[in-house]
Amino acid sequence: MPVTPWYCETVANITVTVPDHVYRAARIRAAERGSSVSALVGEFLRSLTDQDAEFHRLEAQQREVQARIGPFRAADRLAREDVHDRAVR
């Protein structure tokens, strides 16, 4: 008895218009991967979401590091002579 696949998530169909040479190249790439053009497009769109999530994670990490550093002023810098003295030591 064949098993009928059941999907737990809804999927949306989209229509994408691309030039013929792009479509041909995508079909070739999909065949090389043993996949379909639809799967390639889906993979690409998922990667965009992953990149956005990574960007937001890094942005939050940057804010956290900057908060730990605290404020600083240009007046708090070492004088030029002090910098050179430190380098010579």
DSSP file (Angstrom, degrees, kcal/mol; ACC not computed):
  #  RESIDUE AA STRUCTURE BP1 BP2  ACC     N-H-->O    O-->H-N    N-H-->O    O-->H-N    TCO  KAPPA ALPHA  PHI   PSI    X-CA   Y-CA   Z-CA
    1    1 A M              0   0    0      0, 0.0     2,-0.1     0, 0.0     0, 0.0   0.000 360.0 360.0 360.0 123.6    0.0    0.0    0.0
    2    2 A P        -     0   0    0      0, 0.0     2,-0.5     0, 0.0     0, 0.0  -0.354 360.0-124.6 -68.7 145.5    1.6    3.3   -1.0
    3    3 A V        -     0   0    0     -2,-0.1     0, 0.0     1,-0.0     0, 0.0  -0.783  16.9-141.8 -91.7 128.6    2.2    5.9    1.7
    4    4 A T        -     0   0    0     -2,-0.5     2,-0.2     1,-0.0    -1,-0.0  -0.799  21.1-125.1 -90.0 124.0    0.7    9.3    1.0
    5    5 A P        -     0   0    0      0, 0.0     2,-0.5     0, 0.0    -1,-0.0  -0.462  21.9-157.9 -70.6 138.6    2.9   12.2    2.2
    6    6 A W        -     0   0    0     -2,-0.2     2,-0.4     2,-0.0    -2,-0.0  -0.969   5.2-147.4-116.9 130.7    1.4   14.6    4.6
    7    7 A Y        -     0   0    0     -2,-0.5     3,-0.0     1,-0.1     0, 0.0  -0.817   8.1-162.8-100.6 136.1    2.8   18.1    4.9
    8    8 A C  S    S+     0   0    0     -2,-0.4     2,-0.3     2,-0.1    -1,-0.1   0.503  74.3  54.4 -93.5  -6.4    2.7   19.8    8.3
    9    9 A E  S    S-     0   0    0      0, 0.0     2,-0.3     0, 0.0    -2,-0.0  -0.928  81.8-118.2-128.6 153.3    3.3   23.3    6.9
   10   10 A T        -     0   0    0     -2,-0.3     2,-0.4    -3,-0.0    -2,-0.1  -0.611  27.1-156.0 -85.6 150.2    1.7   25.3    4.2
   11   11 A V        -     0   0    0     -2,-0.3     2,-0.4     2,-0.0     0, 0.0  -0.934   5.5-139.6-125.5 150.7    3.6   26.3    1.2
   12   12 A A        -     0   0    0     -2,-0.4     2,-0.4     2,-0.0    -2,-0.0  -0.891  10.8-138.3-110.8 139.3    3.1   29.2   -1.2
   13   13 A N        -     0   0    0     -2,-0.4     2,-0.3     2,-0.0    -2,-0.0  -0.800  24.0-173.3 -92.5 136.8    3.5   29.1   -4.9
   14   14 A I        -     0   0    0     -2,-0.4     2,-0.5     2,-0.0    -2,-0.0  -0.920  18.7-137.2-127.1 155.9    5.3   32.0   -6.5
   15   15 A T        -     0   0    0     -2,-0.3     2,-0.4     2,-0.0    -2,-0.0  -0.959  20.4-172.1-113.4 129.5    5.9   33.0  -10.1
   16   16 A V        -     0   0    0     -2,-0.5     2,-0.6     2,-0.0    -2,-0.0  -0.978  11.0-151.5-123.8 132.7    9.3   34.3  -11.1
   17   17 A T        +     0   0    0     -2,-0.4    -2,-0.0     0, 0.0     0, 0.0  -0.914  26.0 160.6-107.0 124.0   10.1   35.7  -14.5
   18   18 A V        -     0   0    0     -2,-0.6     5,-0.0     2,-0.0    -2,-0.0  -0.948  44.6 -90.5-136.4 156.3   13.7   35.4  -15.6
   19   19 A P    >>  -     0   0    0      0, 0.0     4,-2.1     0, 0.0     3,-0.6  -0.275  42.8-109.0 -62.2 155.5   15.5   35.6  -19.0
   20   20 A D  H 3> S+     0   0    0      1,-0.2     4,-2.8     2,-0.2     5,-0.2   0.878 117.6  54.5 -54.9 -43.1   15.8   32.3  -20.9
   21   21 A H  H 3> S+     0   0    0      1,-0.2     4,-2.0     2,-0.2    -1,-0.2   0.842 108.3  49.7 -65.5 -31.0   19.6   32.1  -20.4
   22   22 A V  H <> S+     0   0    0     -3,-0.6     4,-2.3     2,-0.2    -1,-0.2   0.912 111.5  48.7 -70.5 -42.4   19.1   32.4  -16.6
   23   23 A Y  H  X S+     0   0    0     -4,-2.1     4,-2.5     2,-0.2    -2,-0.2   0.921 111.4  49.4 -63.4 -44.2   16.4   29.7  -16.6
   24   24 A R  H  X S+     0   0    0     -4,-2.8     4,-2.2     1,-0.2    -1,-0.2   0.926 111.9  48.3 -61.0 -44.9   18.6   27.3  -18.7
   25   25 A A  H  X S+     0   0    0     -4,-2.0     4,-2.6    -5,-0.2    -1,-0.2   0.893 111.4  50.6 -62.7 -39.2   21.6   27.9  -16.3
   26   26 A A  H  X S+     0   0    0     -4,-2.3     4,-2.7     2,-0.2    -2,-0.2   0.896 109.0  51.1 -66.2 -40.3   19.3   27.2  -13.3
   27   27 A R  H  X S+     0   0    0     -4,-2.5     4,-2.4     2,-0.2    -2,-0.2   0.906 111.5  48.0 -62.4 -41.3   18.0   24.0  -14.9
   28   28 A I  H  X S+     0   0    0     -4,-2.2     4,-2.4     2,-0.2    -2,-0.2   0.941 112.8  47.4 -64.1 -47.2   21.6   22.9  -15.5
   29   29 A R  H  X S+     0   0    0     -4,-2.6     4,-1.5     1,-0.2    -2,-0.2   0.906 112.5  50.0 -60.9 -42.1   22.7   23.8  -11.9
   30   30 A A  H  X>S+     0   0    0     -4,-2.7     5,-3.4     1,-0.2     4,-0.5   0.917 110.3  49.7 -63.8 -42.7   19.6   22.0  -10.5
   31   31 A A  H ><5S+     0   0    0     -4,-2.4     3,-1.0     1,-0.2    -2,-0.2   0.896 107.2  55.0 -63.1 -39.9   20.4   18.9  -12.6
   32   32 A E  H 3<5S+     0   0    0     -4,-2.4    -1,-0.2     1,-0.3    -2,-0.2   0.839 113.2  42.6 -61.0 -32.3   24.0   18.9  -11.3
   33   33 A R  H 3<5S-     0   0    0     -4,-1.5    -1,-0.3    -3,-0.2    -2,-0.2   0.461 113.8-117.0 -91.9  -2.3   22.7   18.9   -7.8
   34   34 A G  T <<5S+     0   0    0     -3,-1.0    -3,-0.2    -4,-0.5     2,-0.2   0.883  81.1 107.8  67.2  37.3   20.0   16.3   -8.5
   35   35 A S      < -     0   0    0     -5,-3.4     2,-0.3    -6,-0.1    -1,-0.2  -0.512  67.9-103.0-129.6-168.4   17.4   18.9   -7.6
   36   36 A S     >  -     0   0    0     -2,-0.2     4,-2.2    -3,-0.1     5,-0.1  -0.822  27.8-114.2-120.5 163.0   14.8   21.1   -9.2
   37   37 A V  H  > S+     0   0    0     -2,-0.3     4,-2.6     1,-0.2     5,-0.2   0.901 119.3  55.5 -61.6 -39.9   14.8   24.8  -10.1
   38   38 A S  H  > S+     0   0    0      1,-0.2     4,-2.5     2,-0.2    -1,-0.2   0.912 107.3  48.5 -59.3 -43.3   12.0   25.2   -7.6
   39   39 A A  H  > S+     0   0    0      2,-0.2     4,-2.6     1,-0.2    -1,-0.2   0.886 110.3  52.2 -65.8 -38.0   14.2   23.7   -4.9
   40   40 A L  H  X S+     0   0    0     -4,-2.2     4,-2.4     2,-0.2    -2,-0.2   0.930 111.1  46.7 -61.8 -45.0   17.1   26.0   -5.9
   41   41 A V  H  X S+     0   0    0     -4,-2.6     4,-2.6     2,-0.2    -2,-0.2   0.924 112.9  49.6 -63.8 -44.0   14.9   29.0   -5.6
   42   42 A G  H  X S+     0   0    0     -4,-2.5     4,-2.4     1,-0.2    -1,-0.2   0.909 110.6  50.2 -60.2 -42.8   13.5   27.9   -2.2
   43   43 A E  H  X S+     0   0    0     -4,-2.6     4,-2.1     2,-0.2    -1,-0.2   0.905 110.9  49.7 -61.9 -42.4   17.1   27.2   -1.0
   44   44 A F  H  X S+     0   0    0     -4,-2.4     4,-1.6     2,-0.2    -2,-0.2   0.930 111.0  48.3 -62.5 -46.0   18.1   30.7   -2.1
   45   45 A L  H  X S+     0   0    0     -4,-2.6     4,-1.5     1,-0.2    -2,-0.2   0.884 110.7  51.3 -64.7 -38.1   15.2   32.4   -0.4
   46   46 A R  H  X S+     0   0    0     -4,-2.4     4,-2.3     1,-0.2    -1,-0.2   0.885 105.7  56.2 -64.2 -37.1   15.8   30.4    2.9
   47   47 A S  H  X S+     0   0    0     -4,-2.1     4,-2.6     1,-0.2    -1,-0.2   0.857 102.5  55.9 -64.3 -32.9   19.5   31.6    2.7
   48   48 A L  H  X S+     0   0    0     -4,-1.6     4,-2.2     2,-0.2    -1,-0.2   0.916 108.2  47.5 -63.1 -41.7   18.3   35.2    2.7
   49   49 A T  H  X S+     0   0    0     -4,-1.5     4,-2.4     2,-0.2    -2,-0.2   0.907 111.8  50.2 -64.2 -42.4   16.3   34.6    5.9
   50   50 A D  H  X S+     0   0    0     -4,-2.3     4,-2.4     1,-0.2    -2,-0.2   0.897 110.1  50.6 -63.2 -40.2   19.4   32.9    7.5
   51   51 A Q  H  X S+     0   0    0     -4,-2.6     4,-2.6     2,-0.2    -2,-0.2   0.904 109.9  50.1 -64.7 -41.0   21.5   35.9    6.5
   52   52 A D  H  X S+     0   0    0     -4,-2.2     4,-2.5     2,-0.2    -2,-0.2   0.920 110.9  49.1 -62.2 -43.4   19.1   38.3    8.0
   53   53 A A  H  X S+     0   0    0     -4,-2.4     4,-2.2     1,-0.2    -2,-0.2   0.916 112.2  48.2 -63.0 -42.7   19.0   36.3   11.2
   54   54 A E  H  X S+     0   0    0     -4,-2.4     4,-2.6     2,-0.2     5,-0.2   0.901 110.2  52.4 -64.2 -41.0   22.8   36.2   11.3
   55   55 A F  H  X S+     0   0    0     -4,-2.6     4,-2.5     1,-0.2    -2,-0.2   0.930 111.0  46.5 -60.2 -45.9   23.0   40.0   10.7
   56   56 A H  H  X S+     0   0    0     -4,-2.5     4,-2.2     2,-0.2    -1,-0.2   0.865 111.3  52.3 -66.7 -35.6   20.6   40.7   13.5
   57   57 A R  H  X S+     0   0    0     -4,-2.2     4,-2.1     2,-0.2    -1,-0.2   0.934 112.9  44.1 -63.9 -45.5   22.5   38.4   15.8
   58   58 A L  H  X S+     0   0    0     -4,-2.6     4,-2.4     2,-0.2    -2,-0.2   0.872 111.4  53.9 -67.7 -36.7   25.8   40.1   15.0
   59   59 A E  H  X S+     0   0    0     -4,-2.5     4,-2.2    -5,-0.2    -1,-0.2   0.914 109.7  47.6 -63.0 -42.7   24.2   43.5   15.4
   60   60 A A  H  X S+     0   0    0     -4,-2.2     4,-2.1     1,-0.2    -2,-0.2   0.895 111.1  51.6 -65.0 -39.7   22.9   42.6   18.9
   61   61 A Q  H  X S+     0   0    0     -4,-2.1     4,-2.3     2,-0.2    -2,-0.2   0.898 108.6  51.6 -63.3 -40.3   26.3   41.3   19.8
   62   62 A Q  H  X S+     0   0    0     -4,-2.4     4,-2.6     2,-0.2    -2,-0.2   0.923 109.3  49.2 -62.6 -44.6   27.9   44.6   18.6
   63   63 A R  H  X S+     0   0    0     -4,-2.2     4,-2.0     1,-0.2    -1,-0.2   0.892 110.9  51.3 -61.2 -39.2   25.5   46.7   20.7
   64   64 A E  H  X S+     0   0    0     -4,-2.1     4,-1.6     2,-0.2    -2,-0.2   0.919 111.6  45.8 -64.7 -44.5   26.3   44.5   23.7
   65   65 A V  H  X S+     0   0    0     -4,-2.3     4,-1.8     1,-0.2    -2,-0.2   0.918 112.5  50.8 -65.4 -43.5   30.1   44.9   23.3
   66   66 A Q  H  X S+     0   0    0     -4,-2.6     4,-1.7     1,-0.2    -1,-0.2   0.862 107.7  53.6 -63.6 -35.1   29.7   48.7   22.8
   67   67 A A  H  < S+     0   0    0     -4,-2.0    -1,-0.2     1,-0.2    -2,-0.2   0.871 108.7  49.5 -67.4 -35.6   27.6   48.9   26.0
   68   68 A R  H  < S+     0   0    0     -4,-1.6    -2,-0.2     1,-0.2    -1,-0.2   0.840 107.1  55.4 -70.9 -32.6   30.4   47.1   27.9
   69   69 A I  H  < S-     0   0    0     -4,-1.8    -2,-0.2    -5,-0.1    -1,-0.2   0.904  95.3-163.0 -66.7 -40.7   33.0   49.5   26.6
   70   70 A G     <  -     0   0    0     -4,-1.7    -2,-0.1    -5,-0.1    -1,-0.1  -0.091  32.9 -36.9  79.5 175.7   31.2   52.5   27.8
   71   71 A P        -     0   0    0      0, 0.0     2,-0.3     0, 0.0    -4,-0.0  -0.359  57.8-179.8 -73.2 150.3   31.7   56.1   26.7
   72   72 A F        -     0   0    0     -2,-0.1     2,-0.3     3,-0.0    -2,-0.0  -0.978  12.8-145.5-144.9 159.3   35.1   57.5   25.8
   73   73 A R    >   -     0   0    0     -2,-0.3     3,-1.3     1,-0.1     4,-0.2  -0.864  26.3-120.8-124.9 156.8   36.4   60.9   24.7
   74   74 A A  G >  S+     0   0    0     -2,-0.3     3,-1.5     1,-0.3    -1,-0.1   0.811 113.3  64.9 -63.5 -28.7   39.2   62.0   22.4
   75   75 A A  G 3  S+     0   0    0      1,-0.3    -1,-0.3    -3,-0.0    -3,-0.0   0.700  90.5  66.1 -68.3 -17.5   40.6   63.9   25.4
   76   76 A D  G <  S+     0   0    0     -3,-1.3    -1,-0.3     2,-0.0    -2,-0.2   0.507  81.1 109.2 -81.5  -3.5   41.1   60.5   27.1
   77   77 A R  S <  S-     0   0    0     -3,-1.5     2,-0.2    -4,-0.2     3,-0.1  -0.238  77.6-101.6 -69.9 159.6   43.7   59.5   24.6
   78   78 A L        -     0   0    0      1,-0.1    -1,-0.1     2,-0.1     2,-0.1  -0.505  41.4-104.5 -74.9 150.6   47.4   59.3   25.3
   79   79 A A     >  -     0   0    0     -2,-0.2     4,-2.1     1,-0.1     5,-0.2  -0.388  32.3-109.0 -69.9 156.1   49.6   62.2   24.2
   80   80 A R  H  > S+     0   0    0      1,-0.2     4,-2.2     2,-0.2     5,-0.2   0.893 119.9  52.1 -54.9 -43.5   51.7   61.6   21.1
   81   81 A E  H  > S+     0   0    0      1,-0.2     4,-2.4     2,-0.2    -1,-0.2   0.898 108.0  51.5 -62.6 -40.8   54.9   61.5   23.2
   82   82 A D  H  > S+     0   0    0      2,-0.2     4,-2.1     1,-0.2    -1,-0.2   0.884 108.3  51.7 -64.3 -38.7   53.4   58.9   25.5
   83   83 A V  H  X S+     0   0    0     -4,-2.1     4,-1.8     2,-0.2    -1,-0.2   0.932 111.8  46.2 -62.7 -45.8   52.5   56.7   22.7
   84   84 A H  H  X S+     0   0    0     -4,-2.2     4,-1.5     1,-0.2    -2,-0.2   0.876 110.5  53.3 -66.8 -36.9   56.0   56.8   21.2
   85   85 A D  H  X S+     0   0    0     -4,-2.4     4,-1.4     1,-0.2    -1,-0.2   0.896 108.9  49.8 -63.2 -40.1   57.5   56.2   24.7
   86   86 A R  H  < S+     0   0    0     -4,-2.1    -1,-0.2     1,-0.2    -2,-0.2   0.874 109.0  52.1 -65.3 -37.5   55.3   53.1   25.1
   87   87 A A  H  < S+     0   0    0     -4,-1.8    -1,-0.2     1,-0.2    -2,-0.2   0.822 108.2  51.7 -69.5 -30.5   56.4   51.8   21.7
   88   88 A V  H  <        0   0    0     -4,-1.5    -1,-0.2     1,-0.2    -2,-0.2   0.821 360.0 360.0 -76.9 -31.8   60.1   52.1   22.5
   89   89 A R     <        0   0    0     -4,-1.4    -1,-0.2    -5,-0.1    -2,-0.1   0.500 360.0 360.0 -59.8 360.0   60.0   50.3   25.7
